[in-house]
Amino acid sequence: MARYTGPVCRLCRREQMKLFLKGEKCYTHCVLDKNPAPPGPPPKRRKKMTEYAMRLREKQKLRRIFGLTEGPFKRIYFKAAKTKENTGEQFLRLLEVRLDNTVRRLGFAASLKTARQWVSHGHVQVNGRTVYIPSFVLKPGDRVRLSPKLKDNMAVKVGLDGVSRRGTRPSFLEFEEATLTGKLLRWPDRSEISAPVQEHLIIEHYSK
């Protein structure tokens, strides 16, 4: 599958906000603190953003937060649009409960990239079965367990320490540190979703 392999700090500069794509480094050595300007040559004059540009930027921001290319991202949107729930909230909910993102939010990984690596390398089990698909969508009641082999892994320790120190583990996830196990208790509310976006702009983008 195609994926972005360039410098991720460039994406944060483009969106003019922290996307937290590098884990702990985003809290201690963020490039935006030193160079907040967007990448590329400086514009000769600042232009007012059109409505289309605003909707596009919001879509790109969300896509980059969850590390998706346009194809999978769009498929998740249309899946959400087919439900009877609020399309925007359901769209964000389906992104939030992906296996790779859940592994990150439990603290098993400091970044989405590391979480995706744990899953694709077979270090994560869902309900007792190894799942190799980072895009696997969890349902309430599903249990996620990290391989005991990674208990002393430095990346796992950094992730767990960071989440515990900042208190960012959401209430819709239950966590057992002794067994490195988490459980999705319920669907997340909008206020608990880790995506600072205006989802109505994304809905408008795909509705045009």
Phi and psi in degrees as GROMACS dihedral restraints (atoms count N, CA, C in turn):
[ dihedral_restraints ]
;  ai    aj    ak    al  type     phi  dphi    fc
    3     4     5     6     1   -66.4    20    10
    4     5     6     7     1   144.3    20    10
    6     7     8     9     1  -153.5    20    10
    7     8     9    10     1   158.6    20    10
    9    10    11    12     1   -77.7    20    10
   10    11    12    13     1   127.8    20    10
   12    13    14    15     1  -119.6    20    10
   13    14    15    16     1     7.5    20    10
   15    16    17    18     1   -82.2    20    10
   16    17    18    19     1  -173.9    20    10
   18    19    20    21     1   -67.0    20    10
   19    20    21    22     1   121.7    20    10
   21    22    23    24     1   -73.3    20    10
   22    23    24    25     1   -23.8    20    10
   24    25    26    27     1   -63.2    20    10
   25    26    27    28     1   -27.3    20    10
   27    28    29    30     1   -63.8    20    10
   28    29    30    31     1   -34.7    20    10
   30    31    32    33     1   -67.9    20    10
   31    32    33    34     1   -39.8    20    10
   33    34    35    36     1   -64.5    20    10
   34    35    36    37     1   -40.5    20    10
   36    37    38    39     1   -65.0    20    10
   37    38    39    40     1   -37.0    20    10
   39    40    41    42     1   -66.5    20    10
   40    41    42    43     1   -38.9    20    10
   42    43    44    45     1   -87.8    20    10
   43    44    45    46     1    -6.3    20    10
   45    46    47    48     1    59.6    20    10
   46    47    48    49     1    37.1    20    10
   48    49    50    51     1  -163.6    20    10
   49    50    51    52     1   158.6    20    10
   51    52    53    54     1   -73.5    20    10
   52    53    54    55     1   124.0    20    10
   54    55    56    57     1  -100.6    20    10
   55    56    57    58     1    -4.7    20    10
   57    58    59    60     1    54.7    20    10
   58    59    60    61     1    52.0    20    10
   60    61    62    63     1   -91.4    20    10
   61    62    63    64     1   -10.2    20    10
   63    64    65    66     1  -116.8    20    10
   64    65    66    67     1    18.2    20    10
   66    67    68    69     1    68.6    20    10
   67    68    69    70     1  -130.1    20    10
   69    70    71    72     1   -62.7    20    10
   70    71    72    73     1   -29.6    20    10
   72    73    74    75     1   -61.6    20    10
   73    74    75    76     1   -27.2    20    10
   75    76    77    78     1   -68.8    20    10
   76    77    78    79     1   -22.7    20    10
   78    79    80    81     1   -90.1    20    10
   79    80    81    82     1   -24.9    20    10
   81    82    83    84     1  -113.1    20    10
   82    83    84    85     1   -34.5    20    10
   84    85    86    87     1  -134.8    20    10
   85    86    87    88     1    60.0    20    10
   87    88    89    90     1   -80.4    20    10
   88    89    90    91     1   132.1    20    10
   90    91    92    93     1   -67.1    20    10
   91    92    93    94     1   -24.7    20    10
   93    94    95    96     1   -65.5    20    10
   94    95    96    97     1   -25.6    20    10
   96    97    98    99     1   -70.2    20    10
   97    98    99   100     1   -25.5    20    10
   99   100   101   102     1  -103.5    20    10
  100   101   102   103     1   -36.0    20    10
  102   103   104   105     1  -138.5    20    10
  103   104   105   106     1    83.2    20    10
  105   106   107   108     1   -79.3    20    10
  106   107   108   109     1    -3.9    20    10
  108   109   110   111     1   -72.2    20    10
  109   110   111   112     1   146.0    20    10
  111   112   113   114     1   -62.0    20    10
  112   113   114   115     1   154.0    20    10
  114   115   116   117     1   -67.6    20    10
  115   116   117   118     1   158.4    20    10
  117   118   119   120     1    95.5    20    10
  118   119   120   121     1   175.0    20    10
  120   121   122   123     1   -66.8    20    10
  121   122   123   124     1   145.5    20    10
  123   124   125   126     1   -63.9    20    10
  124   125   126   127     1   139.3    20    10
  126   127   128   129     1   -67.4    20    10
  127   128   129   130     1   146.9    20    10
  129   130   131   132     1   -66.1    20    10
  130   131   132   133     1   -33.6    20    10
  132   133   134   135     1  -152.5    20    10
  133   134   135   136     1   146.6    20    10
  135   136   137   138     1   -78.2    20    10
  136   137   138   139     1   124.5    20    10
  138   139   140   141     1  -102.3    20    10
  139   140   141   142     1   147.7    20    10
  141   142   143   144     1   -73.1    20    10
  142   143   144   145     1   133.5    20    10
  144   145   146   147     1   -69.9    20    10
  145   146   147   148     1   136.9    20    10
  147   148   149   150     1   -76.7    20    10
  148   149   150   151     1   167.1    20    10
  150   151   152   153     1   -62.6    20    10
  151   152   153   154     1   -38.4    20    10
  153   154   155   156     1   -63.7    20    10
  154   155   156   157     1   -42.6    20    10
  156   157   158   159     1   -63.9    20    10
  157   158   159   160     1   -38.2    20    10
  159   160   161   162     1   -64.4    20    10
  160   161   162   163     1   -42.9    20    10
  162   163   164   165     1   -68.1    20    10
  163   164   165   166     1   -39.2    20    10
  165   166   167   168     1   -64.9    20    10
  166   167   168   169     1   -43.6    20    10
  168   169   170   171     1   -62.9    20    10
  169   170   171   172     1   -39.4    20    10
  171   172   173   174     1   -66.6    20    10
  172   173   174   175     1   -39.0    20    10
  174   175   176   177     1   -65.7    20    10
  175   176   177   178     1   -44.4    20    10
  177   178   179   180     1   -64.6    20    10
  178   179   180   181     1   -37.2    20    10
  180   181   182   183     1   -61.6    20    10
  181   182   183   184     1   -48.7    20    10
  183   184   185   186     1   -65.3    20    10
  184   185   186   187     1   -40.5    20    10
  186   187   188   189     1   -61.8    20    10
  187   188   189   190     1   -39.0    20    10
  189   190   191   192     1   -75.7    20    10
  190   191   192   193     1   -31.9    20    10
  192   193   194   195     1   -59.8    20    10
  193   194   195   196     1   -40.4    20    10
  195   196   197   198     1   -98.1    20    10
  196   197   198   199     1     5.5    20    10
  198   199   200   201     1    63.5    20    10
  199   200   201   202     1    40.9    20    10
  201   202   203   204     1  -112.0    20    10
  202   203   204   205     1   148.8    20    10
  204   205   206   207     1   -83.4    20    10
  205   206   207   208     1   171.9    20    10
  207   208   209   210     1   -62.5    20    10
  208   209   210   211     1   -40.8    20    10
  210   211   212   213     1   -58.6    20    10
  211   212   213   214     1   -60.0    20    10
  213   214   215   216     1   -60.9    20    10
  214   215   216   217     1   -37.2    20    10
  216   217   218   219     1   -61.6    20    10
  217   218   219   220     1   -44.0    20    10
  219   220   221   222     1   -68.6    20    10
  220   221   222   223     1   -36.6    20    10
  222   223   224   225     1   -64.5    20    10
  223   224   225   226     1   -38.0    20    10
  225   226   227   228     1   -66.3    20    10
  226   227   228   229     1   -38.0    20    10
  228   229   230   231     1   -61.4    20    10
  229   230   231   232     1   -48.2    20    10
  231   232   233   234     1   -67.3    20    10
  232   233   234   235     1   -28.8    20    10
  234   235   236   237     1   -65.9    20    10
  235   236   237   238     1   -41.7    20    10
  237   238   239   240     1   -67.9    20    10
  238   239   240   241     1   -35.6    20    10
  240   241   242   243     1   -67.4    20    10
  241   242   243   244     1   -22.1    20    10
  243   244   245   246     1   -82.2    20    10
  244   245   246   247     1   -12.6    20    10
  246   247   248   249     1   -83.5    20    10
  247   248   249   250     1   168.7    20    10
  249   250   251   252     1   -87.7    20    10
  250   251   252   253     1    -6.3    20    10
  252   253   254   255     1   -77.2    20    10
  253   254   255   256     1   170.5    20    10
  255   256   257   258     1   -59.0    20    10
  256   257   258   259     1   122.1    20    10
  258   259   260   261     1   -59.1    20    10
  259   260   261   262     1   -45.1    20    10
  261   262   263   264     1   -62.3    20    10
  262   263   264   265     1   -47.8    20    10
  264   265   266   267     1   -67.6    20    10
  265   266   267   268     1   -40.0    20    10
  267   268   269   270     1   -66.1    20    10
  268   269   270   271     1   -36.1    20    10
  270   271   272   273     1   -62.1    20    10
  271   272   273   274     1   -48.8    20    10
  273   274   275   276     1   -65.2    20    10
  274   275   276   277     1   -35.2    20    10
  276   277   278   279     1   -65.3    20    10
  277   278   279   280     1   -42.5    20    10
  279   280   281   282     1   -65.4    20    10
  280   281   282   283     1   -32.9    20    10
  282   283   284   285     1   -72.6    20    10
  283   284   285   286     1   -40.1    20    10
  285   286   287   288     1   -65.7    20    10
  286   287   288   289     1   -36.0    20    10
  288   289   290   291     1   -96.0    20    10
  289   290   291   292     1    16.2    20    10
  291   292   293   294     1   -62.1    20    10
  292   293   294   295     1   150.2    20    10
  294   295   296   297     1   -61.1    20    10
  295   296   297   298     1   -44.3    20    10
  297   298   299   300     1   -62.9    20    10
  298   299   300   301     1   -40.1    20    10
  300   301   302   303     1   -70.5    20    10
  301   302   303   304     1   -36.0    20    10
  303   304   305   306     1   -65.0    20    10
  304   305   306   307     1   -40.3    20    10
  306   307   308   309     1   -60.0    20    10
  307   308   309   310     1   -40.3    20    10
  309   310   311   312     1   -66.8    20    10
  310   311   312   313     1   -45.5    20    10
  312   313   314   315     1   -71.9    20    10
  313   314   315   316     1   -24.8    20    10
  315   316   317   318     1   -71.7    20    10
  316   317   318   319     1   -21.2    20    10
  318   319   320   321     1   101.1    20    10
  319   320   321   322     1     5.7    20    10
  321   322   323   324     1   -70.3    20    10
  322   323   324   325     1   -16.2    20    10
  324   325   326   327     1  -147.9    20    10
  325   326   327   328     1   144.6    20    10
  327   328   329   330     1   -81.0    20    10
  328   329   330   331     1   -21.0    20    10
  330   331   332   333     1  -136.4    20    10
  331   332   333   334     1   161.4    20    10
  333   334   335   336     1   -65.9    20    10
  334   335   336   337     1   -33.2    20    10
  336   337   338   339     1   -62.5    20    10
  337   338   339   340     1   -44.2    20    10
  339   340   341   342     1   -67.5    20    10
  340   341   342   343     1   -40.6    20    10
  342   343   344   345     1   -60.3    20    10
  343   344   345   346     1   -42.3    20    10
  345   346   347   348     1   -64.3    20    10
  346   347   348   349     1   -35.0    20    10
  348   349   350   351     1   -67.2    20    10
  349   350   351   352     1   -42.5    20    10
  351   352   353   354     1   -58.5    20    10
  352   353   354   355     1   -42.2    20    10
  354   355   356   357     1   -68.6    20    10
  355   356   357   358     1   -51.5    20    10
  357   358   359   360     1   -65.9    20    10
  358   359   360   361     1   -22.0    20    10
  360   361   362   363     1   -92.1    20    10
  361   362   363   364     1     5.6    20    10
  363   364   365   366     1    80.3    20    10
  364   365   366   367     1    26.1    20    10
  366   367   368   369     1   -96.1    20    10
  367   368   369   370     1     3.7    20    10
  369   370   371   372     1  -125.7    20    10
  370   371   372   373     1   134.4    20    10
  372   373   374   375     1  -115.5    20    10
  373   374   375   376     1   144.7    20    10
  375   376   377   378     1  -120.7    20    10
  376   377   378   379     1   117.3    20    10
  378   379   380   381     1    54.7    20    10
  379   380   381   382     1    39.4    20    10
  381   382   383   384     1    86.3    20    10
  382   383   384   385     1    -2.3    20    10
  384   385   386   387     1  -117.4    20    10
  385   386   387   388     1   135.6    20    10
  387   388   389   390     1   -69.4    20    10
  388   389   390   391     1   129.8    20    10
  390   391   392   393     1  -117.7    20    10
  391   392   393   394     1   127.7    20    10
  393   394   395   396     1  -102.7    20    10
  394   395   396   397     1     3.7    20    10
  396   397   398   399     1  -104.7    20    10
  397   398   399   400     1   107.9    20    10
  399   400   401   402     1   -60.3    20    10
  400   401   402   403     1   -27.9    20    10
  402   403   404   405     1   -84.8    20    10
  403   404   405   406     1     3.9    20    10
  405   406   407   408     1   -56.5    20    10
  406   407   408   409     1   128.7    20    10
  408   409   410   411     1   -96.1    20    10
  409   410   411   412     1   122.4    20    10
  411   412   413   414     1   -79.8    20    10
  412   413   414   415     1   158.4    20    10
  414   415   416   417     1  -123.4    20    10
  415   416   417   418     1   155.0    20    10
  417   418   419   420     1   -52.7    20    10
  418   419   420   421     1   132.8    20    10
  420   421   422   423     1   101.7    20    10
  421   422   423   424     1   -17.6    20    10
  423   424   425   426     1   -69.8    20    10
  424   425   426   427     1   139.9    20    10
  426   427   428   429     1  -109.7    20    10
  427   428   429   430     1   133.0    20    10
  429   430   431   432     1  -113.5    20    10
  430   431   432   433     1   127.1    20    10
  432   433   434   435     1  -128.6    20    10
  433   434   435   436     1   131.5    20    10
  435   436   437   438     1   -89.7    20    10
  436   437   438   439     1   143.9    20    10
  438   439   440   441     1   -57.4    20    10
  439   440   441   442     1   133.3    20    10
  441   442   443   444     1   -58.8    20    10
  442   443   444   445     1   -21.6    20    10
  444   445   446   447     1   -61.9    20    10
  445   446   447   448     1   -24.1    20    10
  447   448   449   450     1   -95.3    20    10
  448   449   450   451     1     7.2    20    10
  450   451   452   453     1   -59.1    20    10
  451   452   453   454     1   -36.7    20    10
  453   454   455   456     1   -99.5    20    10
  454   455   456   457     1     9.1    20    10
  456   457   458   459     1   -68.5    20    10
  457   458   459   460     1   133.5    20    10
  459   460   461   462     1   -62.3    20    10
  460   461   462   463     1   -38.2    20    10
  462   463   464   465     1   -63.6    20    10
  463   464   465   466     1   -37.2    20    10
  465   466   467   468     1   -68.9    20    10
  466   467   468   469     1   -42.3    20    10
  468   469   470   471     1   -62.0    20    10
  469   470   471   472     1   -41.5    20    10
  471   472   473   474     1   -63.6    20    10
  472   473   474   475     1   -43.3    20    10
  474   475   476   477     1   -63.6    20    10
  475   476   477   478     1   -46.3    20    10
  477   478   479   480     1   -65.3    20    10
  478   479   480   481     1   -41.0    20    10
  480   481   482   483     1   -64.8    20    10
  481   482   483   484     1   -41.4    20    10
  483   484   485   486     1   -64.4    20    10
  484   485   486   487     1   -44.0    20    10
  486   487   488   489     1   -67.1    20    10
  487   488   489   490     1   -41.4    20    10
  489   490   491   492     1   -65.9    20    10
  490   491   492   493     1   -41.4    20    10
  492   493   494   495     1   -67.3    20    10
  493   494   495   496     1   -38.9    20    10
  495   496   497   498     1   -92.2    20    10
  496   497   498   499     1   -11.7    20    10
  498   499   500   501     1    63.0    20    10
  499   500   501   502     1    42.8    20    10
  501   502   503   504     1  -101.7    20    10
  502   503   504   505     1     6.3    20    10
  504   505   506   507     1   -74.3    20    10
  505   506   507   508     1   122.5    20    10
  507   508   509   510     1   -71.7    20    10
  508   509   510   511     1   158.2    20    10
  510   511   512   513     1   -74.9    20    10
  511   512   513   514     1   -14.8    20    10
  513   514   515   516     1   -81.5    20    10
  514   515   516   517     1    -1.2    20    10
  516   517   518   519     1  -115.7    20    10
  517   518   519   520     1   131.7    20    10
  519   520   521   522     1   -98.4    20    10
  520   521   522   523     1   139.7    20    10
  522   523   524   525     1  -131.2    20    10
  523   524   525   526     1   133.0    20    10
  525   526   527   528     1  -119.8    20    10
  526   527   528   529     1   104.9    20    10
  528   529   530   531     1   -67.9    20    10
  529   530   531   532     1   -33.3    20    10
  531   532   533   534     1   -62.6    20    10
  532   533   534   535     1   -36.3    20    10
  534   535   536   537     1  -108.2    20    10
  535   536   537   538     1     3.7    20    10
  537   538   539   540     1    50.5    20    10
  538   539   540   541     1    52.2    20    10
  540   541   542   543     1  -125.3    20    10
  541   542   543   544     1   140.9    20    10
  543   544   545   546     1  -129.2    20    10
  544   545   546   547     1   159.4    20    10
  546   547   548   549     1  -138.5    20    10
  547   548   549   550     1   134.8    20    10
  549   550   551   552     1   -83.0    20    10
  550   551   552   553     1   107.7    20    10
  552   553   554   555     1   -77.0    20    10
  553   554   555   556     1   -36.0    20    10
  555   556   557   558     1  -162.9    20    10
  556   557   558   559     1   172.0    20    10
  558   559   560   561     1   -69.1    20    10
  559   560   561   562     1   138.7    20    10
  561   562   563   564     1   -71.1    20    10
  562   563   564   565     1   147.1    20    10
  564   565   566   567     1   -79.4    20    10
  565   566   567   568     1   164.8    20    10
  567   568   569   570     1   -60.1    20    10
  568   569   570   571     1   -38.1    20    10
  570   571   572   573     1   -69.3    20    10
  571   572   573   574     1   -15.6    20    10
  573   574   575   576     1   -97.2    20    10
  574   575   576   577     1    -4.6    20    10
  576   577   578   579     1   -83.4    20    10
  577   578   579   580     1   131.1    20    10
  579   580   581   582     1   -84.1    20    10
  580   581   582   583     1    56.1    20    10
  582   583   584   585     1  -142.5    20    10
  583   584   585   586     1   100.1    20    10
  585   586   587   588     1   -78.4    20    10
  586   587   588   589     1    71.2    20    10
  588   589   590   591     1  -129.6    20    10
  589   590   591   592     1   163.6    20    10
  591   592   593   594     1  -100.9    20    10
  592   593   594   595     1    95.5    20    10
  594   595   596   597     1   -63.7    20    10
  595   596   597   598     1   -23.5    20    10
  597   598   599   600     1   -65.2    20    10
  598   599   600   601     1   -29.4    20    10
  600   601   602   603     1   -69.1    20    10
  601   602   603   604     1   -34.5    20    10
  603   604   605   606     1   -70.9    20    10
  604   605   606   607     1   -38.8    20    10
  606   607   608   609     1   -62.2    20    10
  607   608   609   610     1   -43.0    20    10
  609   610   611   612     1   -64.7    20    10
  610   611   612   613     1   -36.5    20    10
  612   613   614   615     1   -60.6    20    10
  613   614   615   616     1   -45.1    20    10
  615   616   617   618     1   -82.6    20    10
  616   617   618   619     1   -14.6    20    10
  618   619   620   621     1   -84.5    20    10
  619   620   621   622     1   -16.7    20    10
